[in-house]
Amino acid sequence: MSLEIRPAAPEDIPAIARVLSQATVHKAEHGDYLWGTEPYTNEEIEAKLQNGGLYTVTSDGEVAGTVTLTDHDSRVWEDDGENHEALYIHGLATSDEVRGKNIGEQVIDWVVGKAREEGRKAVRLDCSYTNRGLCQYYERRGFVEVKRRDIPRKSTARDLRDPVYQVALLQRDV
């Protein structure tokens, strides 16, 4: 299985929307509504593309996943990125067709390598601490829970059934 990770391009938008929509359903099946329950739209992915840091993951030429990387996370991690200490993973998702085939692990390894090349000290991410299976997935890949936070959701959140985002902050040193 040949894996490529590259900056997303406009022609990737429909495939990324499909991957994120599939992941949203998968998360909801595990009681995790952080990404809501509705399919992602092409317009939402276009906005992500415009914001920068959106990557397309292909396997044997087919879009198999996506990830967004940022150099700061002021809302959840309260890091404005001025010290360039960490690289942040957001929206890591794989398609239903490749879920369970180690694509996510390979993406994480790639991000760790990228962080190391950039001289960063850590890779950070967050996930719902109520989704124990997802937290354990990341812990098995070397992430350690740093703390938990309850953050009021923005009115623009994809799902507002719970007014508080219950988040575990996880870090992997590089």
MDAnalysis code that builds the backbone (N, CA, C; Angstrom):
import MDAnalysis as mda
import numpy as np

u = mda.Universe.empty(522, n_residues=174, atom_resindex=np.repeat(np.arange(174), 3), trajectory=True)
u.add_TopologyAttr("name", ["N", "CA", "C"] * 174)
u.add_TopologyAttr("resid", np.arange(1, 175))
u.add_TopologyAttr("resname", ["MET", "SER", "LEU", "GLU", "ILE", "ARG", "PRO", "ALA", "ALA", "PRO", "GLU", "ASP", "ILE", "PRO", "ALA", "ILE", "ALA", "ARG", "VAL", "LEU", "SER", "GLN", "ALA", "THR", "VAL", "HIS", "LYS", "ALA", "GLU", "HIS", "GLY", "ASP", "TYR", "LEU", "TRP", "GLY", "THR", "GLU", "PRO", "TYR", "THR", "ASN", "GLU", "GLU", "ILE", "GLU", "ALA", "LYS", "LEU", "GLN", "ASN", "GLY", "GLY", "LEU", "TYR", "THR", "VAL", "THR", "SER", "ASP", "GLY", "GLU", "VAL", "ALA", "GLY", "THR", "VAL", "THR", "LEU", "THR", "ASP", "HIS", "ASP", "SER", "ARG", "VAL", "TRP", "GLU", "ASP", "ASP", "GLY", "GLU", "ASN", "HIS", "GLU", "ALA", "LEU", "TYR", "ILE", "HIS", "GLY", "LEU", "ALA", "THR", "SER", "ASP", "GLU", "VAL", "ARG", "GLY", "LYS", "ASN", "ILE", "GLY", "GLU", "GLN", "VAL", "ILE", "ASP", "TRP", "VAL", "VAL", "GLY", "LYS", "ALA", "ARG", "GLU", "GLU", "GLY", "ARG", "LYS", "ALA", "VAL", "ARG", "LEU", "ASP", "CYS", "SER", "TYR", "THR", "ASN", "ARG", "GLY", "LEU", "CYS", "GLN", "TYR", "TYR", "GLU", "ARG", "ARG", "GLY", "PHE", "VAL", "GLU", "VAL", "LYS", "ARG", "ARG", "ASP", "ILE", "PRO", "ARG", "LYS", "SER", "THR", "ALA", "ARG", "ASP", "LEU", "ARG", "ASP", "PRO", "VAL", "TYR", "GLN", "VAL", "ALA", "LEU", "LEU", "GLN", "ARG", "ASP", "VAL"])
u.atoms.positions = np.array([
    [0.843, -1.175, 0.000],
    [0.000, 0.000, 0.000],
    [0.890, 1.240, 0.000],
    [0.879, 1.989, -1.079],
    [1.703, 3.175, -1.245],
    [0.964, 4.391, -0.693],
    [1.581, 5.074, 0.287],
    [0.945, 6.214, 0.946],
    [1.650, 7.506, 0.558],
    [0.857, 8.539, 0.249],
    [1.392, 9.864, -0.031],
    [0.587, 10.875, 0.775],
    [1.294, 11.830, 1.388],
    [0.657, 12.921, 2.118],
    [1.138, 14.208, 1.462],
    [0.186, 15.018, 1.018],
    [0.536, 16.236, 0.293],
    [-0.465, 17.330, 0.655],
    [-0.076, 18.588, 0.432],
    [-1.043, 19.668, 0.654],
    [-2.290, 19.437, -0.201],
    [-3.437, 19.690, 0.381],
    [-4.697, 19.498, -0.341],
    [-4.808, 20.518, -1.472],
    [-5.504, 20.109, -2.513],
    [-5.756, 20.955, -3.669],
    [-7.262, 21.071, -3.869],
    [-7.712, 22.085, -4.593],
    [-9.159, 22.249, -4.796],
    [-9.854, 20.997, -5.336],
    [-9.178, 20.252, -6.190],
    [-9.818, 19.048, -6.744],
    [-10.006, 17.940, -5.699],
    [-9.376, 18.074, -4.520],
    [-9.519, 17.090, -3.441],
    [-10.752, 17.348, -2.577],
    [-11.365, 18.500, -2.720],
    [-12.439, 18.916, -1.811],
    [-13.554, 17.878, -1.689],
    [-14.144, 17.370, -2.773],
    [-15.231, 16.391, -2.610],
    [-14.783, 15.119, -1.881],
    [-13.587, 14.641, -2.169],
    [-13.103, 13.417, -1.518],
    [-12.836, 13.659, -0.029],
    [-12.286, 14.820, 0.316],
    [-12.049, 15.128, 1.727],
    [-13.382, 15.262, 2.458],
    [-14.363, 15.882, 1.824],
    [-15.696, 15.987, 2.427],
    [-16.267, 14.593, 2.703],
    [-16.066, 13.672, 1.768],
    [-16.557, 12.301, 1.941],
    [-15.861, 11.620, 3.116],
    [-14.523, 11.749, 3.188],
    [-13.756, 11.124, 4.269],
    [-14.183, 11.686, 5.621],
    [-14.285, 13.002, 5.735],
    [-14.683, 13.604, 7.008],
    [-16.123, 13.252, 7.375],
    [-16.983, 13.130, 6.385],
    [-18.366, 12.724, 6.651],
    [-18.423, 11.296, 7.169],
    [-17.650, 10.401, 6.563],
    [-17.596, 9.021, 7.046],
    [-17.064, 8.967, 8.477],
    [-16.025, 9.751, 8.763],
    [-15.454, 9.771, 10.103],
    [-16.444, 10.340, 11.115],
    [-17.240, 11.313, 10.695],
    [-18.258, 11.889, 11.571],
    [-19.264, 10.824, 11.981],
    [-19.710, 10.026, 11.037],
    [-20.637, 8.928, 11.333],
    [-19.975, 7.926, 12.285],
    [-18.731, 7.582, 12.003],
    [-17.997, 6.622, 12.840],
    [-17.879, 7.140, 14.279],
    [-17.524, 8.421, 14.436],
    [-17.403, 9.003, 15.773],
    [-18.762, 8.989, 16.486],
    [-19.821, 9.366, 15.773],
    [-21.154, 9.405, 16.371],
    [-21.594, 8.014, 16.833],
    [-21.192, 6.979, 16.094],
    [-21.520, 5.605, 16.500],
    [-20.874, 5.243, 17.837],
    [-19.837, 6.005, 18.209],
    [-19.152, 5.787, 19.488],
    [-19.520, 6.864, 20.510],
    [-20.619, 7.583, 20.255],
    [-21.107, 8.582, 21.189],
    [-20.327, 9.878, 21.187],
    [-19.511, 10.096, 20.171],
    [-18.681, 11.293, 20.063],
    [-19.286, 12.188, 18.987],
    [-19.890, 13.289, 19.418],
    [-20.561, 14.197, 18.489],
    [-19.767, 15.478, 18.252],
    [-18.481, 15.442, 18.532],
    [-17.652, 16.627, 18.373],
    [-17.745, 17.190, 16.962],
    [-17.785, 16.335, 15.962],
    [-17.866, 16.784, 14.574],
    [-19.313, 16.840, 14.087],
    [-20.261, 16.672, 14.990],
    [-21.670, 16.719, 14.638],
    [-22.177, 15.404, 14.094],
    [-23.264, 15.472, 13.360],
    [-23.859, 14.274, 12.761],
    [-24.161, 14.467, 11.278],
    [-24.049, 15.701, 10.811],
    [-24.357, 16.002, 9.416],
    [-23.127, 15.809, 8.542],
    [-23.318, 15.452, 7.288],
    [-22.183, 15.333, 6.368],
    [-21.469, 16.682, 6.196],
    [-20.186, 16.628, 5.959],
    [-19.429, 17.833, 5.637],
    [-19.790, 18.274, 4.231],
    [-19.838, 19.570, 4.038],
    [-20.132, 20.115, 2.714],
    [-18.835, 20.520, 2.014],
    [-18.907, 20.627, 0.716],
    [-17.745, 21.100, -0.044],
    [-17.353, 22.507, 0.401],
    [-18.337, 23.319, 0.776],
    [-18.053, 24.681, 1.229],
    [-17.246, 24.673, 2.536],
    [-17.562, 23.761, 3.434],
    [-16.790, 23.663, 4.676],
    [-15.340, 23.267, 4.391],
    [-15.154, 22.352, 3.453],
    [-13.796, 21.914, 3.124],
    [-13.052, 23.018, 2.384],
    [-13.741, 23.753, 1.537],
    [-13.130, 24.900, 0.850],
    [-12.607, 25.897, 1.888],
    [-13.374, 26.148, 2.937],
    [-12.930, 27.065, 4.001],
    [-11.690, 26.525, 4.699],
    [-11.664, 25.207, 4.956],
    [-10.479, 24.593, 5.571],
    [-9.259, 24.750, 4.657],
    [-9.470, 24.552, 3.386],
    [-8.386, 24.693, 2.414],
    [-7.851, 26.132, 2.412],
    [-8.763, 27.093, 2.450],
    [-8.366, 28.500, 2.456],
    [-7.623, 28.882, 3.738],
    [-7.978, 28.232, 4.863],
    [-7.322, 28.528, 6.139],
    [-5.890, 28.003, 6.176],
    [-5.574, 27.041, 5.330],
    [-4.218, 26.491, 5.263],
    [-4.013, 25.295, 6.168],
    [-2.986, 24.520, 5.846],
    [-2.608, 23.370, 6.659],
    [-3.389, 22.105, 6.386],
    [-4.267, 22.110, 5.386],
    [-5.069, 20.931, 5.062],
    [-4.260, 20.015, 4.143],
    [-4.193, 18.744, 4.516],
    [-3.441, 17.760, 3.742],
    [-4.366, 16.649, 3.264],
    [-4.020, 16.117, 2.112],
    [-4.696, 14.967, 1.532],
    [-3.790, 13.755, 1.693],
    [-4.366, 12.654, 2.143],
    [-3.640, 11.396, 2.289],
    [-4.168, 10.458, 1.205],
    [-3.263, 10.007, 0.345],
    [-3.685, 9.066, -0.688],
    [-2.996, 7.723, -0.476],
    [-3.710, 6.689, -0.827],
    [-3.186, 5.330, -0.774],
    [-3.445, 4.704, -2.129],
    [-2.373, 4.303, -2.782],
    [-2.478, 3.743, -4.126],
    [-3.287, 4.655, -5.055],
    [-3.062, 5.969, -4.916],
    [-3.683, 6.940, -5.794],
    [-5.084, 7.386, -5.411],
    [-5.691, 6.769, -4.409],
    [-7.048, 7.122, -3.996],
    [-6.991, 7.909, -2.686],
    [-7.864, 8.905, -2.539],
    [-7.917, 9.661, -1.287],
    [-8.401, 8.729, -0.182],
    [-7.540, 8.558, 0.808],
    [-7.814, 7.637, 1.910],
    [-7.966, 8.350, 3.245],
    [-7.572, 9.625, 3.295],
    [-7.658, 10.341, 4.554],
    [-7.306, 11.797, 4.406],
    [-7.314, 12.469, 5.543],
    [-6.996, 13.881, 5.595],
    [-6.510, 14.245, 6.985],
    [-5.776, 15.328, 7.066],
    [-5.329, 15.864, 8.347],
    [-5.074, 17.353, 8.140],
    [-5.292, 18.118, 9.180],
    [-4.957, 19.536, 9.170],
    [-3.891, 19.773, 10.228],
    [-2.859, 20.522, 9.865],
    [-1.777, 20.846, 10.787],
    [-1.730, 22.354, 11.009],
    [-1.508, 22.748, 12.254],
    [-1.341, 24.150, 12.584],
    [-0.150, 24.302, 13.518],
    [0.384, 25.517, 13.571],
    [1.514, 25.765, 14.464],
    [1.075, 26.403, 15.777],
    [-0.230, 26.515, 15.970],
    [-0.757, 27.041, 17.229],
    [-2.178, 26.538, 17.431],
    [-2.646, 26.660, 18.658],
    [-4.029, 26.323, 18.997],
    [-4.397, 27.167, 20.211],
    [-4.853, 28.362, 19.944],
    [-5.142, 29.284, 21.047],
    [-6.433, 28.937, 21.779],
    [-7.401, 28.351, 21.093],
    [-8.689, 28.059, 21.740],
    [-8.599, 26.893, 22.721],
    [-8.055, 25.779, 22.294],
    [-8.048, 24.578, 23.138],
    [-6.778, 24.496, 23.988],
    [-5.629, 24.673, 23.367],
    [-4.355, 24.534, 24.073],
    [-3.858, 25.847, 24.677],
    [-4.523, 26.938, 24.337],
    [-4.115, 28.266, 24.809],
    [-2.663, 28.563, 24.428],
    [-2.308, 28.181, 23.184],
    [-0.962, 28.395, 22.654],
    [-1.087, 29.251, 21.405],
    [-0.508, 30.442, 21.462],
    [-0.572, 31.341, 20.317],
    [0.495, 31.042, 19.265],
    [1.372, 30.063, 19.539],
    [2.362, 29.625, 18.571],
    [3.622, 30.457, 18.513],
    [3.737, 31.445, 19.371],
    [4.914, 32.317, 19.316],
    [6.221, 31.594, 19.585],
    [6.174, 30.546, 20.410],
    [7.424, 29.835, 20.736],
    [7.722, 28.693, 19.771],
    [6.828, 28.405, 18.834],
    [7.023, 27.355, 17.819],
    [7.386, 26.007, 18.452],
    [6.820, 25.746, 19.612],
    [7.140, 24.534, 20.362],
    [6.477, 23.280, 19.805],
    [5.238, 23.425, 19.326],
    [4.466, 22.233, 18.955],
    [3.849, 22.361, 17.568],
    [3.537, 21.204, 17.008],
    [2.754, 21.098, 15.789],
    [1.448, 20.436, 16.202],
    [0.324, 20.996, 15.759],
    [-0.989, 20.527, 16.193],
    [-1.700, 19.751, 15.088],
    [-2.250, 18.603, 15.464],
    [-3.042, 17.770, 14.563],
    [-4.515, 18.091, 14.798],
    [-5.225, 18.363, 13.704],
    [-6.674, 18.561, 13.751],
    [-7.302, 17.746, 12.625],
    [-8.488, 17.245, 12.851],
    [-9.258, 16.618, 11.784],
    [-8.601, 15.428, 11.118],
    [-7.846, 14.643, 11.874],
    [-7.260, 13.426, 11.299],
    [-8.378, 12.416, 11.076],
    [-8.521, 11.988, 9.844],
    [-9.592, 11.042, 9.508],
    [-9.158, 10.158, 8.355],
    [-9.661, 8.931, 8.377],
    [-9.447, 8.008, 7.262],
    [-10.803, 7.543, 6.750],
    [-10.814, 7.120, 5.502],
    [-12.064, 6.663, 4.891],
    [-12.468, 5.312, 5.460],
    [-13.736, 4.996, 5.295],
    [-14.240, 3.693, 5.738],
    [-13.468, 2.550, 5.080],
    [-13.056, 2.755, 3.833],
    [-12.394, 1.696, 3.082],
    [-11.033, 1.314, 3.667],
    [-10.357, 2.242, 4.319],
    [-9.018, 1.944, 4.839],
    [-8.938, 1.965, 6.368],
    [-10.048, 2.285, 7.031],
    [-10.036, 2.323, 8.493],
    [-9.555, 0.972, 9.030],
    [-8.628, 1.026, 9.964],
    [-8.082, -0.187, 10.554],
    [-6.895, -0.759, 9.799],
    [-6.424, -0.062, 8.767],
    [-5.297, -0.552, 7.962],
    [-4.021, 0.260, 8.206],
    [-3.911, 0.860, 9.377],
    [-2.708, 1.585, 9.832],
    [-2.412, 2.869, 9.075],
    [-3.364, 3.412, 8.351],
    [-3.154, 4.683, 7.659],
    [-2.993, 5.799, 8.694],
    [-3.869, 5.833, 9.696],
    [-3.787, 6.860, 10.730],
    [-2.444, 6.850, 11.437],
    [-1.932, 5.661, 11.734],
    [-0.631, 5.549, 12.389],
    [0.479, 6.114, 11.506],
    [0.391, 5.827, 10.215],
    [1.403, 6.338, 9.287],
    [1.341, 7.860, 9.178],
    [0.136, 8.406, 9.226],
    [-0.003, 9.863, 9.188],
    [0.602, 10.462, 10.455],
    [0.322, 9.868, 11.596],
    [0.894, 10.361, 12.857],
    [2.416, 10.313, 12.789],
    [2.975, 9.218, 12.311],
    [4.439, 9.113, 12.195],
    [4.986, 10.198, 11.269],
    [4.279, 10.470, 10.173],
    [4.700, 11.514, 9.249],
    [4.689, 12.879, 9.938],
    [3.620, 13.153, 10.709],
    [3.528, 14.434, 11.424],
    [4.662, 14.559, 12.439],
    [4.958, 13.479, 13.164],
    [6.056, 13.504, 14.136],
    [7.374, 13.816, 13.427],
    [7.605, 13.181, 12.289],
    [8.814, 13.459, 11.513],
    [8.870, 14.904, 11.045],
    [7.753, 15.426, 10.597],
    [7.678, 16.820, 10.151],
    [7.973, 17.752, 11.327],
    [7.406, 17.461, 12.484],
    [7.655, 18.289, 13.674],
    [9.136, 18.267, 14.046],
    [9.733, 17.102, 13.968],
    [11.162, 16.962, 14.280],
    [12.005, 17.790, 13.306],
    [11.686, 17.693, 12.006],
    [12.406, 18.461, 10.988],
    [12.286, 19.962, 11.224],
    [11.147, 20.393, 11.735],
    [10.914, 21.818, 11.985],
    [11.482, 22.272, 13.333],
    [12.088, 21.345, 14.081],
    [12.670, 21.698, 15.368],
    [11.659, 21.867, 16.484],
    [10.507, 21.275, 16.329],
    [9.474, 21.355, 17.366],
    [9.772, 20.345, 18.463],
    [9.218, 20.586, 19.634],
    [9.429, 19.693, 20.775],
    [8.321, 18.653, 20.928],
    [7.148, 18.932, 20.308],
    [6.013, 18.045, 20.542],
    [5.009, 18.111, 19.406],
    [4.195, 17.066, 19.342],
    [3.007, 17.041, 18.508],
    [1.837, 16.983, 19.483],
    [0.843, 17.820, 19.251],
    [-0.313, 17.881, 20.152],
    [-1.603, 17.707, 19.374],
    [-2.600, 17.195, 20.079],
    [-3.938, 17.061, 19.526],
    [-4.921, 17.053, 20.672],
    [-6.183, 17.096, 20.319],
    [-7.227, 16.985, 21.334],
    [-8.319, 16.086, 20.796],
    [-9.034, 15.479, 21.712],
    [-10.195, 14.676, 21.349],
    [-11.148, 14.657, 22.539],
    [-12.350, 14.240, 22.302],
    [-13.342, 14.185, 23.359],
    [-12.928, 13.146, 24.392],
    [-12.829, 13.565, 25.653],
    [-12.436, 12.585, 26.675],
    [-13.549, 11.599, 26.989],
    [-14.734, 11.840, 26.490],
    [-15.802, 10.856, 26.653],
    [-15.665, 9.706, 25.653],
    [-14.845, 9.898, 24.611],
    [-14.579, 8.847, 23.625],
    [-13.305, 8.125, 24.064],
    [-13.438, 7.259, 25.042],
    [-12.292, 6.571, 25.634],
    [-11.510, 5.770, 24.605],
    [-12.213, 5.146, 23.668],
    [-11.526, 4.357, 22.644],
    [-10.587, 5.203, 21.803],
    [-11.013, 6.414, 21.441],
    [-10.162, 7.294, 20.646],
    [-8.968, 7.779, 21.468],
    [-9.206, 8.123, 22.719],
    [-8.098, 8.536, 23.593],
    [-7.068, 7.412, 23.707],
    [-7.538, 6.191, 23.888],
    [-6.629, 5.045, 23.997],
    [-5.878, 4.798, 22.696],
    [-6.539, 5.022, 21.570],
    [-5.883, 4.896, 20.259],
    [-4.656, 5.795, 20.224],
    [-4.826, 7.053, 20.610],
    [-3.708, 7.990, 20.596],
    [-2.657, 7.632, 21.654],
    [-3.086, 7.176, 22.792],
    [-2.134, 6.790, 23.839],
    [-1.255, 5.623, 23.380],
    [-1.839, 4.683, 22.636],
    [-1.056, 3.558, 22.101],
    [-0.025, 4.032, 21.076],
    [-0.218, 5.226, 20.553],
    [0.709, 5.794, 19.578],
    [1.653, 6.813, 20.210],
    [1.795, 6.741, 21.537],
    [2.799, 7.543, 22.229],
    [2.330, 8.872, 22.787],
    [1.062, 9.187, 22.644],
    [0.543, 10.431, 23.205],
    [0.206, 10.229, 24.683],
    [0.409, 11.277, 25.453],
    [0.115, 11.262, 26.881],
    [-0.902, 12.369, 27.150],
    [-1.917, 12.040, 27.939],
    [-2.898, 13.063, 28.297],
    [-2.251, 14.066, 29.244],
    [-2.262, 15.332, 28.843],
    [-1.662, 16.400, 29.623],
    [-2.676, 16.958, 30.613],
    [-3.893, 17.169, 30.141],
    [-4.970, 17.633, 31.013],
    [-6.291, 17.528, 30.280],
    [-7.355, 17.817, 31.008],
    [-8.701, 17.866, 30.441],
    [-9.259, 19.262, 30.631],
    [-10.076, 19.653, 29.671],
    [-10.724, 20.960, 29.762],
    [-12.166, 20.843, 29.304],
    [-12.998, 21.637, 29.883],
    [-14.378, 21.799, 29.431],
    [-14.479, 23.206, 28.864],
    [-14.719, 23.299, 27.560],
    [-14.702, 24.573, 26.854],
    [-16.090, 24.827, 26.276],
    [-16.661, 26.001, 26.538],
    [-17.959, 26.316, 25.917],
    [-17.848, 26.255, 24.394],
    [-18.823, 25.641, 23.762],
    [-18.816, 25.551, 22.301],
    [-19.160, 26.904, 21.687],
    [-18.565, 27.150, 20.545],
    [-18.910, 28.344, 19.783],
    [-20.284, 28.133, 19.158],
    [-20.986, 29.192, 18.915],
    [-22.312, 29.086, 18.304],
    [-22.232, 28.530, 16.889],
    [-21.030, 28.516, 16.307],
    [-20.855, 27.997, 14.946],
    [-20.451, 26.526, 14.927],
    [-20.429, 25.872, 16.091],
    [-20.034, 24.460, 16.150],
    [-20.968, 23.611, 15.287],
    [-20.446, 22.492, 14.800],
    [-21.231, 21.616, 13.919],
    [-22.369, 20.938, 14.665],
    [-22.257, 20.787, 15.974],
    [-23.299, 20.127, 16.762],
    [-23.371, 20.839, 18.107],
    [-24.529, 21.340, 18.439],
    [-24.675, 22.112, 19.672],
    [-25.507, 21.385, 20.729],
    [-25.661, 20.051, 20.581],
    [-26.488, 19.344, 21.560],
    [-25.887, 19.405, 22.959],
    [-24.558, 19.532, 23.050],
    [-23.891, 19.691, 24.330],
    [-23.179, 21.044, 24.292],
    [-23.532, 21.949, 25.194],
    [-22.940, 23.288, 25.133],
    [-21.462, 23.337, 25.539],
    [-20.915, 22.197, 25.983],
    [-19.530, 22.167, 26.446],
    [-18.749, 21.111, 25.667],
    [-17.573, 21.507, 25.208],
    [-16.648, 20.608, 24.530],
    [-15.767, 20.000, 25.616],
    [-15.933, 18.706, 25.858],
    [-15.172, 17.994, 26.886],
    [-13.942, 17.396, 26.222],
    [-12.801, 18.020, 26.440],
    [-11.636, 17.708, 25.644],
    [-10.465, 17.218, 26.481],
    [-9.830, 16.167, 25.968],
    [-8.555, 15.680, 26.520],
    [-7.454, 16.256, 25.647],
    [-6.464, 16.868, 26.263],
    [-5.310, 17.410, 25.537],
    [-4.203, 16.369, 25.618],
    [-3.769, 15.899, 24.450],
    [-2.767, 14.838, 24.366],
    [-1.514, 15.352, 23.663],
    [-0.367, 14.924, 24.143],
    [0.910, 15.381, 23.587],
    [1.862, 14.208, 23.417],
    [2.611, 14.253, 22.343],
    [3.687, 13.283, 22.098],
    [4.962, 14.071, 21.871],
    [5.955, 13.838, 22.700],
    [7.237, 14.508, 22.526],
    [7.954, 13.925, 21.317],
    [8.729, 14.781, 20.633],
    [9.448, 14.321, 19.437],
    [10.948, 14.342, 19.677],
])
